Structures are given as structure tokens and as C-alpha cells.
């Protein structure tokens, strides 16, 4: 499942110049608590923290999902303000 999730999150870059860099990167490094702590440790107050859903329609154009699976959100939207 880990390999499949990694493939699906990278498929948008296949055949594009950015692929050479993207294929070596992985973005599943931080837990939500770690992200929040990083902002606070750097003097920011988080105004909004939202997990955004994956684009299933886009994925289904590229792959066939035989077994239904609940994929994790693939983007995090964080708005924060620097404390004075």
C-alpha cells in the first residue's frame, strides 16, 4: 500500500521536467502535531489548519482501483501569522 500511495501521488509528474527531482522526494515526513509544533517553535500562530482530499477523478484517469481504499489527504493548507 505504501508503494502504491507513493506512485499515485507522483504520477502527475511523469513525463515532465520536474519528474527527475520529484521521483526522489517523499512528503510523508510530518505528523500533524509535528507541523503545528514547528510553526509554534518559529513564532507563528496557526490561523487555519486543513487537510485537503485527494483528487480521485484525476487518479482514476491514470489508474484502475480494483479494491476500494480510503486514501489519506495529500495536501495540508496552513495559514499562520507571525507573533509580534
N, C-alpha and C positions, 0 to 999 in steps of 0.2 A: 504494500500500500504506500509506503514511503517513496519508493522509486516511481510509482505511478503518479503520485501527487506532484513530485518534483518535475516529471516530464510534462504534465498538463500545465503547470504554472510557467514553464519555459517555452511551450510550443509557439507562443506568439512571436518569439524572436527567431525562429528557424528561417533560414534563407535571407536574413537581414544582416547588415554590417555589425550590429550590436551583439549578434549571436556569439562571436568569439569571446567576448567578455562575460556575457550573461551565463554561458554554459558552465563557467567555473564558480559562479556565485550561488549562494543559498541564503534565503532570507528568514529561515525559521529559527532564528537565534534567541529572541527575547520572549519571555512570558509577559503578560500584561503588567504584572506587579513590577517587573524589572524596568519596563518602559516608563511607567509612572515615576518610579524612584529616580531614574536617570534625569527626567525633566526637573523634578524637585531638587535633586542634588546640584543642578546647574542654575538654580534660581528662577525657575519658571513655575507658574501656577497654571495647571491644566484647566482650560475652559470647557473643552469638549473632547471626549474620547469615544470614537465609534469604530466598530468592526464592520467592514463592508463585505457584502456577499460576493461570491464568485459569479462570473458571467457564464452561466450554464449554456445559454444559447450559443455563445461563441465556441465553447468547448465541444459541443455536440456537432458542430460543423467539421471538427478535426478528428474526433474520436467517437467510437461507439461504446457506450457504457452499458454492459450487459447486466451487471449486478448493481442495483441502486445503492448509492452510498451518499452519506451526508458529508460533504467536503467542508473543511474549516474555512472561515473567511480568509480572503487573500490580501486584503488591504486594511490598513489602520489609518483613520483620519484623526489627527491630534491637532487641536488648536490650543495654543498656550500663550500666556503673556508673561513677559519678564517682570519679576518683582523689582520694585524700586529700592 
